[in-house]
Amino acid sequence: MRERIHQFTLRQLQYVIALAEQLSFRKAAEHCHVSQPSLSAQVAQVERVLGVTLFERDRRRVLVTSEGAELIDRARAVLRAADDLAEQADRAADPFARTLRVGVIPTVSPYLLPALTPALAATYPALTVRWVEDQTAVLLRDLENGELDTALLALETDIGDVERATIARDPFVLVTATANPLGKRRTRATPKDLHDVEVLLLDDGHCFRDQALAICSRSRARELDFRATSLSTLVQMVAGGSGVTLLPQLAVPLETSRTNLRVRRFRDPAPHRTIALVWRARSPLGKALRQLAATMAAAYPS
């Protein structure tokens, strides 16, 4: 279909609609902040281009013609569509007036989102955040494919070529049952304390498993056959007397609040993970996401 070249402008349509509403050239000109002769000339030009007389004119009054009424309704629809286009462009220009798709790993989401959600809502009231929880590999794939705008991950795993902004350093702690001798020591723990100790870890696919496993391997700890799908399961198993485990500090307040456990911090330099917001290297949202990361860092639980 051949593209049609229109010989009228949106501004001219605004003049036509103003005249249809005011039924007075003087009032319509005042409404549009132009001179009366200018508005009259522009309306006449639209009529010539369309080949239709939109208005009956005499010295006493202006009337919309029967042919003009339908065309003026169409003109109103055109202007509404133009307004919608301008509003959508404004939203695109404001990166925080949109829906943002944010991935988050399971060992972060239940412990950090309760703090982040109200902070983001207060700081960016026009922003809608759609959280997507999954393991690191899946989130990175979805990020690369454009199904996510950004993701909250731990930097200690292989995350590839992405931009990043650090949110917080999250140290690991040793968690034991109350009767376990390791938990009763008053000194800070060291990886050597785990030598020949039975340790519970998460299942494959969790980046926290890989990080904890690296510590256990250096310490020659023994991993139990059972592998949990969540930190909550690990904690409950340890509380029941099945070995010890490692937790990120971020998870400690929630996971140990209802169970009799002992928590020992590690001596510096303590093992830790680095929680960061990551996004595609060429994302047009990069500047906004750095600002978002700063808001998340400020809201991070102390």
N, C-alpha and C positions, 0 to 999 in steps of 0.2 A: 504494500500500500504506500502510495506517494505521500511523503510528509508535507503537510499543509503549512504555508507561511502565513501567520496571522498578522493582519494589518492594524490591530488595536492593542493597547497595553492594559495591564491590570489597573493602572491609575485611571485610565479613561473609563474603565468599567466602574470604578469607584464613583466617578462623577455621575455616570448614568444612574446608579443605584441611589445616590444622594438626591438626585433630582426626582426620582420616582417616589422617594419617601417624603421629600419636602414639598414637592409640587410647586416649587418657586425657584426661579433661577437665582434670585438674590439670596435666599436662605440656604440653598444648596451650595452656593459659592462660599458663603460664610462658614458653613459646616466643613468644607474641604480646604478652607484657608487659601482660596485663590480668588482672582477677580472674576466678576460676573461675565465679562466678555470672553475671558479665557475658558471658563467652564462651558459656556454656550458653544464656543467653537469646537471644543473637544467632543462634546456630545454630538454635534452635527457631523463631525468626522466619523464617529462610530456608526451613525446612521448611514452615511455614504458607503462605508466599508461593508456593512451588513446588507445594504440594499433594502432596508426596512425603516419605516418611520416609527420611531419608538414613542414619540410624544406629539400630542396636538398642542399647538401654541397659539395664543392670541394675547391681546394686551391685558386681559383680565385674569387669565388662569392658564395652568399647564395640566394636561390630562395624559395618562398613559393609554396608548392605543391597545386595541385587542391583540394585535400582532406583537406589540411590544411587551405585553404583560408576561407572556411565556418566556420570551428571550431574557427579560430582566430577571426572572426566577432562575434561569440557567446561569446568568451572570453572577447571581448571588452564590450559587453552588460553586462556580469557578473560584470566586474569592475565598469561600470557606476552604476549598482544597488548597489554595495558595497559603492561607493562614496555617493550615495543618502542616504543610511543607515547611514553612518558616519555623513553626514550633518544634518540629522534629529536628530541624537543623540546629536550633538552639540547644536542644537536649544533647545532640551529638557534640556540640561545642563544649558543653559542660559534662565532663566524664563522670560526674557524681549524680547526674540526673538520668539514671539508666538502671537496668538490671545487670548486675555483675555476677558472673558464674565463678565461684571460688571453690576449688578442691581443697580437701583437708584429710590428713591421714588419721586413722582411728586412734592412735596413741596420743593425739593432740585434741581432737574435736570435743570429747565430753568434758575436758578439763579447761580448755581455753575459750570455747565459744560462749559460755555463759558470761564471761567478762567482756568479750569482744562485741557481741551483738548489741547490747545497749550503748556502748561507746560509739560504735559506727552509726547507729540510729540517731544519736544526739549530735554527732559531728556532721553527718551527711544525711539530712532528713529526706532528700529527694532520691537517695540511693536505695535500691532493693538488692539485697544479697541473697543469692541462691546457693546454698552450701551443698557440696557434693562430697560425701565421705567415701574413700576407697584407699587401697594400698598405693604405695608410691609409683610402682610401674604403671598402673592403670591411669593414675592422675597425670603422669608425664606424657603418656600416649594421648590422652584426651586434650591435654594442653597443646601438644604439637599439632593435633588435628583441628584445633580451633574450637573444640567443644567446651573448653574452659578458658576463661580469661586469665586466671592466675591460680596459684595453689600454695597452701601452707605445708611445707615439708621440712625434713631434717637434712641439713647440708652434708652430713657425714656419709650419706649414700651417694651412688653415682647418679647425678641428676642431669648430666649432659650439658649442652650449650644453651643455658638460659640465663637471663638477667635475674638478679636476686637482691633482696634487702633484708638484713638481719633483724629479727624481732627480739630474740632473747637467747641467752645461753642457759640451757637446762641441764643442771648436773644430775648424775645418777646417784641413787642411794641404795644401800643394802637393806633388804627387808627380811626379817626372820620371825618365827613364832616366839612368843614370850619365853618359852622354856629353852630355846636354843642357846647354847653357850656363846655363839658368835654375836647374838643380839645383846648379851649382857655386858659385853666389854664397854668401858666408858671412853676409850680412845676412839679416834676416828679410824675408819676401816682403810685398808689398802688392798689392792688386787691380790697380794700374796695371801691374804686371809681366806681366799676362796680355794686355795690349793687342796685338791682331793675332796672338795665339798660338793654335795649333790645340789645342782641348780636347776630350777624350772625356768623355761624360756618360752617365748611366743612361737607360733607355728611359722613355717616358711612363708615368705612374701612380705612379712612385716620388716620394715627397715630397722626398727628397734631390736628385733631379734639379731640381726647382723651385727649391730653395734655391741649388744650385750655378749654375743657369742665371741667376738674378738677379745673382749676382756677375759672371758672364761678360758679361752684357748691359751692366752698368755699366762694365766694363773694355774693352768692345768686342773681346772675344775671339771667335774663330771656332770654332763647334762643328763637329766632324767628322760626316760622314754616319752613321758607325757608332754605334749606341746599344746599350749593354750591358744585360743583364738582371740583372747582379750586380756588386758591387764587385770580386770576384775577377777577373772578365773584364776590367774596366777596368784593373786592375793589370797583368795579363798583356799586354794590348795596349800599355800604356805601356812596359813592360819591353822589348817588341819594337821600340820606336822610333816608335810611332804617337802622336804628340802628348804632352800632359801631362794630368793629371787632378787632381781634388780628392778628398780622402778625409776622413771624420770621424776625429778622433784615436783614437776607440774602436776603429776597424778597423785601425789602423796596425800594431800588434804582430803580428797574425795575417797580414795581407795582404802585408806586406813582409819576412816572416821568411825566405822561401825564394827571393827574387828580388833581383837587384842593382838597387836603386832609390835615388834620393836623395829625402829628405823635408825640406821647408823649412816652418817655422812662419811664420804671418803676424804682422806687427807689430800691436800693440794699437791700436785695438780690433779684434781678430781676428774674422773671420766665424765663426759658430758655429751650432749648433742646440741646442735645449733639450729634453732627453729627460724625459718626464713620464709618470706614471701617470694615466690619465683614466677616469672612470666617469659613469654617468647622474646627473643632478643630484638626482634623488629616490631614489637607491638606498639601501636600508636598510643596505648594507654600507659606507657612506661613512666612518664613523669607523674601521672595521677597515682599509679600504683606505689611509687616511692612515698608519696604523701600518705597514702592509705597505710603503708607499712609503718610509718612513723606514728600514726594514730593507734595502730595495733600494739606497737612497742610501749606506748604510754599507758595503754590499758592492761598490759600484761600483769598478772597477779604477782605481787611482791612476795 
